[in-house]
Amino acid sequence: MKRKPSKSGFTILVAADTTLLSAEPLIGLLELETNSGTIELAMNRIVAERLHSAVVEFLQAGEGHDAPIFAVERSR
């Protein structure tokens, strides 16, 4: 998903945390602390895996000093 910044600029992420609500089924809250307040998002395993995939893809785009320092094993 590619987006251009809004006219007012970006919201800056300051911190992130999770709260486990249920282990079976896996349900939790993703809490994002931003410069304009806290955002709470409910998520399940499928959403968490999609978020994880998007973050890994972002990190893999880093170059030089920002190159990733992890390895990703992909299933075939």
HUBEL-V170239 format. One record per run of one state. SS is the DSSP state (2 for helix, 1 for strand, 0 for the rest). FROM is the first residue (numbers start at 1). TO is the last residue. If there is no record, write none. Layout:
# HUBEL-V170239
[[SS	FROM	TO] [SS	FROM	TO]]
This chain:
# HUBEL-V170239
[[0	1	5] [1	6	6] [0	7	8] [1	9	9] [0	10	12] [1	13	23] [0	24	25] [1	26	34] [0	35	36] [1	37	44] [2	45	60] [0	61	63] [2	64	66] [0	67	76]]
